[in-house]
Structures are given as C-alpha cells and as structure tokens.
Amino acid sequence: MAKSSGTTDLTHGNPLKMTIMFAIPIFLSNILQQLYNLADISIIGHSLGDDALSAIGSVSTIYMFFNSLMFGMASGFAVVISRFFGAKDEKLLRRAVANTIVIAAVWGIVVPVTGVLSLRKLMMMLNTPEEIFETAYSYGSIVIALSSFMFLYNVLRGMLQAIGNSKAPLFFLMISVTVNIVLDLLFVRRLGWGLPGAAYATVISQALSSLLTLIYIAVKVPELRVTRKDFVIQGSMLLDIFTSGISFALMFTVVNLGSMILQGAINSFGKVTIAAHTTARKISEVCMMTLSTLANAMATFAGQNHGAGRYDRIKSGLRSVILCSFGIATVLIFIIYTFGSVLVKAISGSATPELINTANFYLRIDLPFYFVLAILLITRTTLQGMGAKFVPIVASIMELVLKIFTAKRLAVRLGYLGIAICEPIIWVVCAIYIIIVFLYRVKRIEIKNQT
C-alpha cells in the first residue's frame, strides 16, 4: 500500500507510547478548538454582556444536538476506514472512502435542513426566555443552516486520523481558529453585528478548514485518493459504514437530547443561572477534552488492531491509557479547586457574584468524578473500535433516562444542585455497564480464538 509520510501504523510498537504520540496532535487540535470556544465566549461576554451569553447557552444544546448527528457519523466512518487500514487492504480502504463520501453527501444536507425547520419549535419547548428568544434564534439558525462545512471537515479529519495522520488536521485547525478569532473581533466588535456576526465567523472558518483539508488529501494522501472505479456501491460495505456512523451519531444524539431536556430545566432558573451554567460547561468541556482525546485515540488504536487481529494490544493499550488518564484527572481537579473562580471571571467577563459562585459550584462537584468518566469514555471508544455498534447506544439511552429524571425530579426538589449531580451519577451507572460488557466481549473473543 502506498503511504503518505503522515500515516501511523498503530498495530506495532509500545501501545501506550504509540497511542500518546498519536493523541498529542489530536489533543492540541481539541484544546485549540476549546480555547477558541472560550475566546468566542469571552469576546461575546465582554462585548455584548450577560444576555448574549444567555442567548448562546439557551440554544447551544439544540445546535449541538444536530451537530452530534453529523459529528457522530464522521466518527463512525473513521472506525471502518481504520479497520481496513489496519488490515492492509488497499482496495477495500478506498472503496470504504468512496462509500463514505456517498453517505456523507446525503447526511450533510438532510440534517441541517431538518435542524433549521425545527429550531423555533424546539426553542419554545425548552422554555427559552422571551427577552432573548429572537437573538438566540438568529444565532442558532445560522450555525445550523451552514453546519455542513463543519461536517465536511470532521469527515475528512476522521479519514486522516483513521490512517494515523493526526498532524495535518491540527495545522489546518490552527489556521481556521486564527481566522475565526480575527473575524469574531471584526464582526462583533468592529462592525457591531452582534451574535449573528459570531455565527458567520464560525461558519467561514469551518469552510476554510474543510477546503484546506480536502486539498491536502487530494495532493498528499494517496491512501484516501479515490477514483471513479472506487465508487462501487457495495450493499454490505454501505451498511457497515452507515451502521457504524449511525451508532456514533445516535450515541451522541441521545446524549445531547438528554442535555437539551436538561437545558429546559436550567432555563427555568433564569438568565443568571443560564449564563453561569454556560460558562461552567465551557470550562468543563476543556477539561473533558483531555480525556476524550485519549478516548478518540483509543478508537483508532482499537480499530487498526481489530483489523489486524491484535486483541492483546487492545487490552494492553486500554489498561495503560486509563492509568494515564487518572494522572491527568488529578491535575485537572487541583487546577479547578485552586483557580476555578478566577477562570469563571476571566471567561464570562462577569462580576456578578451569583454567576461566579454558581459556575464554580458546578465545577467543584463535576471534576472529582473524572476518574469514573475516564474509564467510561476510554472503554466505550475501545469497544466501538472493536466493532461494537449497539452497546454505546444502550449506555446513551441510560444517560437519557437519567437526565429526564433529573429535569423532572432532581431539579425540582434540589434546585441547581440536582443539575450539578446529574452527570456524575450518570457516569457511575454507565461506567459499570460498559466495563461489564467489555469484559464479556473480550472473553468471547478469547474463547473463539482458542477454538
């Protein structure tokens, strides 16, 4: 198989070292994206005030719901491609890429159209405050309508990461984020376009990153370069790619559906709590990103080794990566407990004591459970890399049920404390389920190999 210089074969070498080296560019890409998100919130908060933060927070779970349908599909596509790359099957690898393009073209149109048509009704269902409704709608409708650019980038990035190339997406993201921040400052501060300006800045930067990644693949990556003869619509492969993608998509979507329902409960607490929760979640997402990066790397690691039949490496890699994640979680807890209030003030641009205290309260409850979250995320993506398509969906449905219970019961009885303890409870329950399933699946594989 002709190889570009950026590919990495994860079926050989020390599992922890290979996974970490592969994960570092992914980590830098994720932290760059999250830092942009924080900069975006900071620019909006300082320029437009608490109401603008509330507007973004009130609609964020809705556009994240539709984004998860697309991001999940892209992640699922990458798992199948990584399996063929690990098996060293060039013909099936390119055919998988071609079939992925077909599915992505349809998905990238259907989801944004559905999102825009249903946005206003969903906002009303979530009790979006009347005073910020139209502002939130204008922002959300732009981001959702043009989210196909984000989807294209994630599909292309997933393809590159599937063959072990995590460096090129980082480079293109650096350019995109820089453009995004510059356009934020121009559209929001200089031209006074408000939240729609921030939305346009995001979409333009996503379109740029998609274009740059597409050009790079066409010129520099022979493994992913397809021709007309590769576009053979093979039923079994099309089904494999679609079910893998829909598995991830449903997992993320069910999770975000739960978050959307939970947001309805948060919205009922008023604008200050909405803004506080929005700020706390942005900080929490940056912290989670360190763990989710390792989890994403394990999906590719498990996918390649699953294709190569190296299950011993999968188990060894899983143990090592989880132990590494525990060290990261310890550092994150120390940072939040020491500097949490400072971070909230810096990011929100707010001096409102209630906002700062509420956000810090959420973070102090959330972070200690990152040890459980690490086990959940890393084991779950390892299972997905090994071809488990329905187990993560079951875990996500469990999460949905618990979030509905929180919105209907805990938030009513305990107030914002009910919101804060929701995810830690979910992580514990789902982690127990995922561990049991993983041990059972590995045992079955070992028995099968022995016979």
Sequence and secondary structure as in RCSB ss.txt:
>XXXX:A:sequence
MAKSSGTTDLTHGNPLKMTIMFAIPIFLSNILQQLYNLADISIIGHSLGDDALSAIGSVSTIYMFFNSLMFGMAS
GFAVVISRFFGAKDEKLLRRAVANTIVIAAVWGIVVPVTGVLSLRKLMMMLNTPEEIFETAYSYGSIVIALSSFM
FLYNVLRGMLQAIGNSKAPLFFLMISVTVNIVLDLLFVRRLGWGLPGAAYATVISQALSSLLTLIYIAVKVPELR
VTRKDFVIQGSMLLDIFTSGISFALMFTVVNLGSMILQGAINSFGKVTIAAHTTARKISEVCMMTLSTLANAMAT
FAGQNHGAGRYDRIKSGLRSVILCSFGIATVLIFIIYTFGSVLVKAISGSATPELINTANFYLRIDLPFYFVLAI
LLITRTTLQGMGAKFVPIVASIMELVLKIFTAKRLAVRLGYLGIAICEPIIWVVCAIYIIIVFLYRVKRIEIKNQ
T
>XXXX:A:secstr
    TT   TTSS HHHHHHHHHHHHHHHHHHHHHHHHHHHHHHHHHH HHHHHHHHHHHHHHHHHHHHHHHHHH
HHHHHHHHHHHTT HHHHHHHHHHHHHHHHHHHHHHHHHHHHHHHHHHHHTT  HHHHHHHHHHHHHHHHTTHHH
HHHHHHHHHHHHTT  HHHHHHHHHHHHHHHHHHIIIIIIS  HHHHHHHHHHHHHHHHHHHHHHHHHHH GGG 
  GGG    HHHHHHHHHHHHHHHHHHHHHHHHHHHHHHHHHTT HHHHHHHHHHHHHHHHHHHHHHHHHHHHHH
HHHHHHHHT HHHHHHHHHHHHHHHHHHHHHHHHHHHHHHHHHHHHHH    HHHHHHHHHHHHHHGGGHHHHHH
HHHHHHHHHHTT  SHHHHHHHHHHHHHHHIIIIIHHHHTHHHHHTHHHHHHHHHHHHHHHHHHHHHHHHHHHHH
 
